[in-house]
Amino acid sequence: MAEPTITPEEFRETTTRISDAVRRVIDGKDHAIRSAIVVLLAEGHLLVEDVPGVGKTMLARTLAAAIDADMRRIQFTPDLLPGDVTGVSVFSPSSRTFEFTRGAVFANVVIADEINRSSPKTQSALLEAMEERQVSVDGRTHPLPDPFLVIATQNPLEMDGTYALPEAQLDRFMMRISMGYPDADAEALMLRQRDTENPLERIRPVVSLEGVARLIDFAHRVHVSPLIEQYAVALARETRSHADLRLGASPRATLQLVRAAKAWAALQGRDYVIPDDVSGLVRSVFGHRLIPQRHAAAGRRQADPVPHILDQIVESVAVPVAV
């Protein structure tokens, strides 16, 4: 295997610059920022689920600005059509042929804002793009830019006029996170900083797209031992046989858990994955993919029993120990 194109020191310095740039706009949300960078490095997609006004879209826009990416925002509404997302073939009178007009999905970072407000037919326009990084229209395949990242947002509380994301769509998101409300100091700082200007306007790219490609290559080369692979598989298989779960984690989920763990390890300054990297990401990677049994929430205070079930699974699966 060829040597990585950047050194560990260059990787650490560049990812720190990206994180610092985003942090200048997104106050007090280090976990969300780090998760977004992990998904970028692991070539996944991110679902940000939270109430309005906590910075979901701003996180995506700031990350795109920091990496000098071509960014497109798609406002998902009930009247949005699949062709608005993927593109359409338009007849050209001059050439007397149909020419493909690219849709909004042809960008490095695609913000799918309020994705659950469009019909399942329109939502499904993203399925091929997210999995295969291409779009097929009228029998022709069109590759998407590289890197390609979808950051989707949705409000989990407002159900009127929304369509729940189907399992096939959810399974294509590597991670689901919540922004949460800022703490008091961060919210007060936001009031002072944004009273007269938008901090996003001050963000300048700290790395080129070629530099992002080198970061991704570095993260891909992080070593995963067979014991760690078996640990990830054991966690996934436990979700498929758990009595409180009707749908467990897919093989795609297992693959994305390991990819995310490699990116996380790289950000921690290691060139190898440890069990904590895997177990620490289980909630974010598996949580949105699982469907609990109807009886699972009975007697529990929380509306969603999945996080508690995943904690039980992590505690029950033996942690690998090198001999």
N, C-alpha and C positions, 0 to 999 in steps of 0.2 A: 504493500500500500504506500502511495506517495505521501510525502510529508505535507502537513497542512500549510496553507499559503500564508498564514499569519502565526505569530508566536503567542504563547499564553499571555504575555504581558500586553501585547497589542489587543488581544481579545478583551482582556479585563479593562484596559483603558477606554476602548471604544464603547463597550456596553455601559460603562460608567457614565460616559458622556451622553449617551442616549437617555439613560435613566435620569440624569441630572436635568437634561433639557425638558423632559416630560414633567418632571417634578416642579419645575418653575411655573407650570400652568395648573397641574393637578396637585392640590395641596393636601398633604396628610393621607395619601393613598398609596403607600409604598407597596403593599401586597398586590393591589390591582395593577400597578405599573410593572412590577416584576413578572406578574402572570402574563401580561400582554407581551413582554419581551420574550418570555419563554415560548409562547405560542408562535411568535415570529421566527425565532431560531429553530423551532421544531417543525416549521412549515405546516402548521395547523391553522385552525380558524377559531375565533373566540366569540362566545355568546355572553353579553353583559346584561344581566337581568336585575332591574332595580326600579325604584319609584322615579318619577320625573324630577329633573333638576339637580341630580347629584353628580353630573359630569360624565355620563356614559359616552355621549357623542364627542364631547371635548377630548376625552382620552384617546379615541380613535384618530381624531383630527391632529392632535398634538404628536402622536407617534408617527403619523404619516409625514408631518412637517419635519420632524427630527431626522428622518432617514431619507429625505429628499425624494419621496415616493410620489408617483402620480396617484392622486386620490379622487375617487368619485363617491358621491353620496346619493343613495337611492332612498327616497322617502316612500316607504311601502304604504299604500293606501288601497281601499277596496277597488278602485278603478284602474289600478296598475295592471298592465298586461305583461305576459311573459316576454314578448318581443321588446318591451321597453327595457328589460333587464339584459337579455342575450343579444338582441339585434335582429334585424329583418333584412330580407332581400327586396330591393326596390328596383323597379324597371327603369332603365336609362334609355330615353328616346334616342340619344346621340349614338350610343353603341348598340342599341336594340338588344340588349342583354340585361339580365338581372344582376345587380351589384349588391354585395353585402354591406350593409351599414351597421357598424358596431354599436352594441348597446353599452349601458353604463357599467357592465361587469368587466369591461376591458380596462382595467387599471391595476396598479400594484396593491393598493389598499381600497377595498370596497366597504363602505359603511352602509349596512342594511338597517336603516333606522326604522324602529317599530315594525320589525319584520312580521309579527303576528297580526298585523292589520290588513294584510293582503290575503287573497284566497289561496287555498292549497295549490291550485294550478299555477299561480304566479310564484309561490314559494318554491315549487318544484323546479322552476327555471334555474335555480342555483345548484341543484343536486349534482349534475355533471361537472359544473365548473368547480365546485368545492372538492370533489373527489378526484377528478381526472385532469383538472386544470386546463380544460378546453371547453369549447361550445360547438355543438352540432346544429346546423341550421340548413334545411333543404338538402340533406344528404352530404353536406360538406363540413369538415371539421376545422375549427379555427383555434389555434393555441392561444392561451392567455399569457399575459406578461409574467416575467419572473423577476423578483418574488411576487407571489400572489397571496393575499391575506384578506379574508372576509371577517369583519367585526360587526356582529349584529347586536341590536339592542331590542329589548322589550320590557314592558311594564307588567309585572306579575300580578298586580292587584286589580287593574281595570279589565274586565272581561267583555264589556259591551262592545260589539263591533269588531271582535277579534276572532282569529282562528288559531287553535292550538297547533303548535308545530308537530308534525307527524314524527314517529320514531326514526324514520329514514333520514329526516332532516336533522334531528337532534344528534344522531349518531355521527354526523359529519363535522360537528363542532368538537374540537379537541378538548376545550375546557369551557366551563360555565363559571362565571364569577359574579359577585355583587359588589357594587361600589361602597354602599353604606354611607351614612351621613358623616361629614367631617367633624372632628372634635372642635371644641369651643375656640381654641387658639387658631386653628386652621381656618375656621369660618370667619373669625374676626380679621385675620390677615387677608382673606379674600375680599372682604368689604373695603379695606384700605387700598389694595392693589388694583381692584377693578372698578373703582369709583370713576376714574377718568379715562381708562384705556383698557384694551383687550390684550392680556399677556400673550395670547396666541400669535399676535402680530409681531412680537419680538423674537419668536422662535426662528432660528436659522438652522439649516441642515448641519448635523455634526458628522455625518458619514454618507457616502454615496451608495447607490444601489449595488455597485460592484463591491464596495466594502461590506454591505449586508450579506452578499453572496459568500464572501470569505468567512464571515461570522457563522453563517449557517453550515458551511463546510466544516469549520472547526468543531461545532457542536455535534455534528454527525459522527465525528471520529472519536467521541468519548467512548471508552471501553465499557461494555456490559458483559459481566461474567455469566456463564451458564447458570450459576446458582441464582443470580438476580433475575435472569429470564424465567427460571422456574418459579421464583417467588411471585413475579407479576402474573404468570399463568395461573398459579394457585389462587391468587386473590380474585381473578376473573372467574375462575371455575366455581369458586365458593358462592359468588353472586348468582350463578345459574342454578344452584341447588338449594339456596336458602329458602326456608319455609315461608318467610315473610315477603318474598319477592316473586312477582309474576313474570317479570322479564329481567334477565341478567345482562351482564356486560357482553358485548359482541367481541369477536376476534379483532375487529378494527379498534375497539376500545383498548384492548391489551397492547396492540401495536403503538397506539398513540400515547398510552401511559409510559411505555419505555422511551419513546422519542422525547416526551416532555421531561422525563427524569434525566435524560442525557443533557438536555439544554439547561435544566436546573443545576445539575452537577457542574457544568462548565461555568455557569455564573458564580458558583461557589468557589471556583478556582481549582477544581479537580478534573482530572482526565479519566475518571472512572466513576461509576454509579455505585452508591451504597444503598442498603435497604431503606434508610430514612428518606432518600430521594423519592423512592417509589411510594412508600406508605403515606408520605406527606402530600402527595398529589392525588391520592385516590378519590377524595371527595370532589375535587374540581373536575377530574377526568371521567369518573364513573357516575357521579351523582345524577346528572341530567339524563342519563341513558337508562336508568332503572325504573321499573314500574312496581310499586308495592302491591301486595295483596290487600283486599278491602279490609280484612281484619287487622292489618298491621298497625293502623292508626288508632285502633280502639284502646282506650285507656291511657293514651299518650296526650300530653299537653300540646306538643308541637304539631302543626298541621301536616308537615312533611316528615314521615318517619325514616326516609332514606338515609340522611346523615347519621342517625343513631345506628341503623343497621350496618352501614359501612364501618363505623367505629367498632362494632362487634366483630365484623369480619376481619378487620386488621388485627384485632387482639387475638383472634382465634387461629389465624394462620401463622405457622412457625416461621420465625425470621431466620434466613439462611446464615450459617456461620462457616467461614472458611476453615478448612481442616489443615 
